[in-house]
Amino acid sequence: GCGDGVDLANQAQRDGVEAIGVDMSEGGCRVSYARTKGQASAHVVQADLCRLPFAAGTFDLAYSYGVLHHLGDPEGGLEEVTRVVKSGAPIVAYLYEDFSERSALLRWSLTIANTARALTTRLPHWLLYNLCRLASPVVFTVFTLPAMLGRRYTKLAPLSENLPFRHGTGPFSLVGDLYDRFSAPVEYRYSRESSAAFFAGAGLQQVRVAAERGWMVMGIKPKRHTEDSR
């Protein structure tokens, strides 16, 4: 899900790296290509993550940010990603959290958001996108600005780090996040334990989980993993 191509462009800038971004949508591929067309080491492929057009054991590393939890079959998607990396290669993914470690207020806000999704996932994409543009400055004001201010004061820092959307950089910087949150028809959420179990279930080892606006999960494909060709 290379989407807007930012991560793809950043990875392709590294010395000795050949980066391939995969996105299922034509629009995502078009935007990613436009962003990286001047980078010889960046490539864009339109494909389904659950049926990747690559031979087993092709890649030295796989990175998925915010895609697996939107699949109808997350386990199948992770198994396919595992198939195309080499033995001993790391797989890193960002997963939505279920807020089980958060305050009652944040869990309540998640319930409200999930209720709203019953409507927003049925809206025309153009309409939802424009609604997200209207909402972004509001969310930025309510969550991001307090987080920015909190970082300046030691006593408030722990509170600011628990606010959602604290990563915003400007009034309209959250449009993409909001659209992704309210447009995807499928959404799974994970606890710290279930995200680790998700990776372990794919046969990955040395699984580590870090809290970063959700869960950043890393696992290693074991040396003994069979790399069957398609």
KEKE-3310 file (N, C-alpha, C; in steps of 0.2 Angstrom, whole numbers, plus 5000, padded with zeros to 4 digits):
npx = (5004:5008:5003:5004:5017:5027:5035:5040:5048:5057:5064:5070:5080:5091:5107:5112:5100:5086:5070:5054:5037:5021:5004:4987:4977:4974:4975:4983:4995:4998:5000:5011:5021:5022:5028:5040:5047:5058:5068:5079:5080:5068:5053:5036:5023:5007:4997:4989:4990:4988:4991:5005:5015:5028:5043:5046:5056:5062:5064:5075:5069:5053:5040:5026:5014:5000:4991:4989:4979:4967:4964:4953:4957:4969:4979:4981:4987:4999:5005:5008:5016:5027:5031:5037:5049:5067:5074:5078:5076:5069:5052:5042:5028:5014:5001:4984:4979:4969:4965:4965:4974:4973:4965:4948:4941:4947:4944:4931:4930:4934:4924:4914:4919:4920:4906:4902:4909:4900:4892:4901:4908:4900:4898:4900:4916:4922:4914:4917:4930:4931:4924:4933:4943:4937:4936:4949:4956:4949:4951:4965:4966:4960:4967:4981:4987:4986:4995:5007:5009:5010:5022:5031:5032:5038:5030:5018:5021:5019:5005:5003:5009:5000:4989:4978:4982:4993:5003:5001:5006:5001:4986:4979:4985:4981:4971:4973:4975:4962:4954:4958:4955:4941:4936:4939:4932:4934:4941:4953:4958:4971:4978:4992:4997:4989:4994:5007:5005:4999:5010:5018:5010:5012:5023:5034:5049:5057:5049:5044:5036:5031:5025:5018:5008:4999:5003:5019:5026:5038:5046:5056:5059:5061:5076:5073:5062:5051:5053:5043:5040:5028)
npy = (4994:5007:5020:5037:5037:5042:5035:5026:5034:5039:5028:5024:5033:5029:5023:5010:5004:4996:4999:4993:4998:4993:4994:4992:5000:5010:5024:5026:5020:5029:5041:5038:5034:5047:5054:5047:5046:5052:5044:5032:5020:5017:5009:5005:4995:4989:4979:4965:4963:4951:4942:4943:4947:4941:4931:4918:4922:4934:4947:4957:4964:4968:4980:4986:4998:5001:4993:4979:4978:4981:4972:4958:4946:4946:4937:4929:4939:4943:4930:4929:4940:4936:4925:4931:4937:4934:4921:4924:4937:4953:4958:4971:4980:4991:4992:4995:4999:4992:5000:4995:4998:5011:5026:5026:5037:5038:5025:5026:5036:5029:5020:5029:5033:5021:5019:5029:5025:5016:5024:5032:5024:5021:5032:5042:5042:5055:5064:5060:5062:5076:5080:5075:5085:5096:5092:5090:5102:5105:5093:5094:5106:5102:5090:5089:5102:5104:5093:5097:5108:5102:5095:5104:5106:5098:5091:5089:5081:5067:5066:5072:5063:5053:5057:5056:5058:5066:5068:5077:5090:5102:5112:5105:5093:5081:5075:5064:5054:5054:5051:5038:5031:5032:5028:5015:4999:4988:4984:4979:4978:4978:4971:4973:4961:4953:4957:4953:4939:4938:4940:4930:4919:4918:4912:4919:4925:4931:4941:4958:4972:4988:5003:5015:5027:5017:5000:4996:4982:4970:4956:4941:4931:4914:4904:4891:4892:4887:4891:4890:4891:4899)
npz = (5000:4995:4992:4994:4991:4999:5009:5000:4992:5001:5006:4994:4993:5000:5001:4990:4990:4983:4980:4980:4978:4982:4977:4977:4971:4956:4957:4968:4964:4953:4960:4968:4958:4951:4962:4963:4951:4947:4953:4951:4958:4963:4961:4955:4958:4953:4962:4971:4988:4993:4983:4978:4964:4964:4965:4977:4991:4987:4992:5003:5014:5021:5022:5029:5030:5038:5031:5032:5042:5036:5027:5021:5025:5035:5040:5029:5021:5028:5027:5014:5012:5020:5012:5001:5006:5010:5018:5035:5034:5039:5043:5044:5051:5052:5063:5068:5084:5098:5108:5121:5131:5133:5140:5147:5141:5128:5123:5123:5113:5102:5100:5096:5084:5077:5076:5068:5056:5050:5043:5035:5027:5017:5010:4995:4988:4984:4991:5004:5005:5004:5016:5025:5023:5028:5041:5045:5050:5062:5069:5070:5078:5090:5094:5089:5091:5106:5109:5103:5111:5124:5123:5126:5139:5153:5162:5156:5145:5145:5144:5132:5123:5123:5115:5102:5084:5086:5078:5068:5056:5051:5048:5038:5037:5041:5033:5024:5034:5041:5030:5027:5038:5039:5027:5023:5021:5028:5044:5056:5073:5085:5100:5111:5114:5104:5092:5092:5093:5080:5071:5075:5072:5059:5057:5060:5069:5084:5087:5090:5098:5097:5104:5094:5090:5088:5084:5080:5073:5072:5064:5061:5047:5048:5046:5042:5036:5023:5006:4995:4977:4967)
capx = (5000:5013:4999:5006:5024:5032:5039:5044:5053:5062:5068:5074:5085:5096:5112:5112:5093:5082:5064:5048:5031:5015:4998:4981:4973:4977:4976:4989:5001:4999:5003:5018:5025:5023:5033:5047:5049:5065:5072:5080:5080:5061:5048:5029:5019:5000:4995:4985:4995:4987:4993:5010:5018:5035:5045:5047:5062:5064:5066:5079:5065:5046:5038:5019:5011:4993:4988:4986:4973:4962:4962:4948:4961:4975:4983:4984:4991:5005:5009:5010:5022:5032:5033:5042:5055:5072:5075:5082:5074:5064:5046:5039:5021:5010:4994:4979:4978:4962:4965:4964:4979:4971:4960:4941:4939:4949:4941:4924:4930:4935:4917:4910:4922:4917:4899:4902:4911:4895:4889:4906:4911:4895:4898:4904:4923:4924:4911:4920:4937:4930:4922:4939:4946:4934:4937:4956:4958:4946:4955:4972:4965:4958:4972:4988:4990:4988:5000:5013:5011:5012:5029:5036:5032:5039:5025:5012:5023:5016:4998:5003:5011:4994:4984:4978:4983:4998:5009:5000:5010:4997:4979:4976:4990:4977:4966:4974:4974:4955:4951:4960:4951:4934:4934:4941:4926:4937:4946:4954:4962:4975:4981:4999:4998:4987:4998:5013:5003:4998:5016:5020:5006:5014:5029:5040:5052:5060:5044:5045:5031:5033:5019:5019:5002:4997:5008:5025:5028:5044:5047:5061:5057:5066:5080:5071:5055:5051:5052:5040:5038:5021)
capy = (5000:5013:5026:5043:5036:5046:5030:5023:5039:5040:5022:5023:5038:5026:5020:5003:5001:4995:4999:4992:4999:4989:4997:4989:5005:5014:5031:5026:5019:5035:5046:5035:5035:5054:5056:5044:5045:5054:5040:5026:5014:5016:5005:5005:4989:4988:4972:4963:4961:4944:4938:4947:4944:4940:4924:4917:4924:4939:4953:4958:4967:4970:4985:4988:5003:5002:4989:4972:4978:4983:4966:4954:4940:4949:4932:4927:4944:4942:4924:4931:4945:4931:4921:4934:4939:4929:4918:4928:4944:4956:4960:4977:4982:4995:4989:4999:4997:4992:5005:4992:5000:5018:5028:5025:5042:5036:5019:5029:5040:5024:5017:5034:5033:5015:5020:5034:5022:5013:5028:5035:5019:5020:5038:5042:5044:5062:5067:5058:5066:5083:5080:5075:5091:5100:5090:5090:5108:5104:5088:5097:5110:5098:5085:5090:5108:5102:5088:5101:5112:5097:5093:5109:5106:5091:5088:5087:5077:5060:5067:5074:5057:5049:5060:5054:5063:5071:5068:5082:5095:5108:5111:5100:5087:5075:5073:5057:5049:5053:5047:5031:5029:5032:5025:5007:4995:4983:4987:4975:4982:4973:4973:4972:4953:4949:4959:4949:4933:4938:4939:4923:4914:4917:4908:4924:4924:4937:4946:4964:4976:4995:5008:5021:5028:5010:4995:4994:4975:4967:4949:4938:4925:4909:4901:4885:4893:4884:4896:4887:4895:4899)
capz = (5000:4995:4993:4991:4989:5003:5011:4995:4990:5007:5006:4988:4993:5004:4997:4989:4991:4977:4983:4976:4981:4979:4979:4973:4967:4951:4959:4973:4960:4949:4964:4970:4952:4950:4967:4963:4944:4946:4957:4947:4962:4965:4956:4958:4955:4955:4963:4977:4993:4995:4977:4975:4958:4965:4967:4984:4994:4983:4996:5009:5019:5019:5026:5027:5035:5038:5026:5034:5046:5031:5023:5023:5027:5037:5041:5022:5018:5031:5025:5007:5013:5022:5006:4996:5008:5010:5025:5039:5032:5044:5041:5049:5049:5057:5065:5072:5091:5100:5114:5127:5135:5134:5145:5146:5136:5122:5121:5121:5106:5097:5099:5092:5077:5074:5074:5062:5050:5047:5038:5031:5022:5012:5006:4989:4990:4983:4996:5011:5005:5006:5023:5029:5022:5032:5048:5047:5054:5068:5073:5072:5084:5096:5097:5088:5095:5113:5109:5102:5117:5129:5122:5128:5146:5155:5166:5151:5140:5145:5142:5125:5119:5122:5111:5094:5079:5088:5073:5063:5055:5049:5048:5033:5036:5043:5028:5022:5040:5042:5025:5028:5044:5038:5020:5022:5023:5033:5049:5062:5078:5089:5107:5111:5114:5098:5087:5093:5091:5073:5068:5077:5068:5052:5058:5061:5075:5087:5086:5094:5097:5100:5103:5090:5087:5086:5085:5075:5074:5068:5065:5057:5044:5051:5041:5040:5032:5016:5001:4989:4972:4966)
cpx = (5004:5009:5002:5014:5029:5037:5043:5050:5059:5067:5073:5080:5092:5101:5112:5105:5089:5075:5058:5042:5025:5009:4992:4977:4977:4979:4983:4995:5003:5003:5010:5023:5027:5029:5040:5050:5056:5070:5073:5079:5073:5057:5041:5026:5012:4998:4992:4990:4994:4989:4999:5014:5026:5037:5046:5055:5066:5068:5070:5075:5058:5044:5031:5016:5004:4989:4985:4980:4967:4960:4957:4951:4968:4981:4986:4988:4998:5009:5012:5017:5028:5035:5038:5048:5060:5072:5080:5080:5069:5058:5043:5033:5018:5003:4990:4979:4971:4961:4964:4969:4978:4966:4953:4939:4941:4946:4934:4924:4931:4928:4913:4913:4920:4910:4898:4904:4905:4891:4895:4908:4906:4894:4902:4911:4925:4920:4915:4927:4936:4927:4928:4943:4943:4935:4944:4958:4955:4950:4962:4971:4964:4963:4979:4991:4991:4994:5007:5014:5013:5019:5034:5036:5032:5034:5019:5014:5020:5009:4998:5005:5005:4988:4984:4979:4988:5003:5007:5005:5007:4990:4976:4981:4987:4972:4967:4973:4966:4952:4952:4956:4944:4931:4935:4935:4928:4942:4947:4959:4965:4977:4988:5001:4995:4991:5005:5011:5001:5004:5019:5016:5008:5021:5035:5042:5055:5055:5045:5039:5032:5026:5021:5013:4998:5002:5013:5027:5033:5045:5052:5058:5063:5070:5077:5064:5056:5049:5050:5039:5031:5019)
cpy = (5006:5020:5032:5043:5039:5041:5027:5028:5039:5034:5021:5028:5035:5023:5013:5000:5001:4994:4998:4993:4996:4993:4994:4994:5009:5021:5031:5025:5025:5040:5044:5036:5042:5056:5053:5043:5047:5050:5033:5019:5013:5014:5005:4999:4989:4981:4971:4960:4953:4939:4942:4943:4944:4933:4924:4919:4929:4945:4952:4960:4968:4975:4987:4992:5004:4999:4983:4972:4980:4977:4962:4948:4943:4943:4930:4932:4944:4936:4926:4935:4940:4927:4924:4937:4933:4926:4922:4936:4947:4958:4965:4979:4987:4993:4994:4995:4997:4996:5002:4994:5008:5019:5026:5030:5040:5030:5021:5032:5035:5021:5022:5033:5027:5015:5024:5030:5018:5017:5030:5030:5018:5027:5038:5045:5051:5066:5066:5062:5073:5085:5080:5081:5096:5099:5091:5096:5108:5099:5090:5102:5107:5094:5087:5096:5107:5098:5092:5105:5108:5095:5098:5110:5099:5087:5086:5083:5070:5060:5068:5068:5052:5051:5057:5060:5068:5072:5073:5087:5102:5106:5106:5094:5080:5072:5066:5052:5048:5050:5040:5028:5028:5029:5018:5003:4990:4986:4982:4979:4976:4976:4972:4965:4950:4951:4955:4942:4932:4937:4932:4917:4913:4914:4913:4923:4931:4943:4952:4969:4983:4999:5014:5023:5022:5005:4995:4987:4973:4959:4946:4932:4920:4906:4895:4886:4891:4890:4893:4892:4894:4894)
cpz = (5000:4994:4990:4989:4993:5006:5006:4992:4995:5007:5000:4988:4997:4999:4996:4989:4984:4980:4978:4980:4978:4981:4974:4969:4962:4953:4964:4969:4956:4953:4966:4964:4951:4955:4966:4956:4942:4949:4953:4951:4965:4960:4960:4954:4957:4955:4970:4982:4994:4989:4974:4969:4958:4967:4974:4986:4990:4987:5002:5015:5016:5024:5024:5032:5034:5033:5028:5038:5042:5027:5025:5027:5029:5037:5034:5019:5021:5028:5018:5007:5015:5016:5002:4999:5009:5018:5029:5038:5037:5040:5046:5046:5055:5057:5069:5079:5093:5106:5120:5132:5136:5139:5142:5141:5129:5119:5119:5114:5101:5095:5095:5085:5074:5072:5068:5055:5047:5042:5033:5026:5016:5008:5000:4991:4989:4989:5003:5011:5007:5013:5027:5028:5027:5040:5050:5051:5061:5072:5075:5078:5090:5099:5095:5091:5102:5114:5108:5108:5123:5129:5125:5136:5149:5158:5162:5146:5140:5142:5134:5120:5119:5118:5104:5090:5081:5083:5067:5062:5053:5049:5043:5032:5038:5039:5026:5028:5041:5036:5025:5033:5043:5031:5020:5025:5028:5038:5055:5066:5083:5096:5106:5110:5107:5092:5086:5090:5083:5069:5069:5073:5061:5052:5059:5068:5078:5086:5092:5093:5100:5099:5099:5086:5084:5087:5079:5077:5069:5070:5060:5054:5045:5045:5038:5036:5025:5011:4994:4983:4971:4961)
residu = (GLY:CYS:GLY:ASP:GLY:VAL:ASP:LEU:ALA:ASN:GLN:ALA:GLN:ARG:ASP:GLY:VAL:GLU:ALA:ILE:GLY:VAL:ASP:MET:SER:GLU:GLY:GLY:CYS:ARG:VAL:SER:TYR:ALA:ARG:THR:LYS:GLY:GLN:ALA:SER:ALA:HIS:VAL:VAL:GLN:ALA:ASP:LEU:CYS:ARG:LEU:PRO:PHE:ALA:ALA:GLY:THR:PHE:ASP:LEU:ALA:TYR:SER:TYR:GLY:VAL:LEU:HIS:HIS:LEU:GLY:ASP:PRO:GLU:GLY:GLY:LEU:GLU:GLU:VAL:THR:ARG:VAL:VAL:LYS:SER:GLY:ALA:PRO:ILE:VAL:ALA:TYR:LEU:TYR:GLU:ASP:PHE:SER:GLU:ARG:SER:ALA:LEU:LEU:ARG:TRP:SER:LEU:THR:ILE:ALA:ASN:THR:ALA:ARG:ALA:LEU:THR:THR:ARG:LEU:PRO:HIS:TRP:LEU:LEU:TYR:ASN:LEU:CYS:ARG:LEU:ALA:SER:PRO:VAL:VAL:PHE:THR:VAL:PHE:THR:LEU:PRO:ALA:MET:LEU:GLY:ARG:ARG:TYR:THR:LYS:LEU:ALA:PRO:LEU:SER:GLU:ASN:LEU:PRO:PHE:ARG:HIS:GLY:THR:GLY:PRO:PHE:SER:LEU:VAL:GLY:ASP:LEU:TYR:ASP:ARG:PHE:SER:ALA:PRO:VAL:GLU:TYR:ARG:TYR:SER:ARG:GLU:SER:SER:ALA:ALA:PHE:PHE:ALA:GLY:ALA:GLY:LEU:GLN:GLN:VAL:ARG:VAL:ALA:ALA:GLU:ARG:GLY:TRP:MET:VAL:MET:GLY:ILE:LYS:PRO:LYS:ARG:HIS:THR:GLU:ASP:SER:ARG)
# end
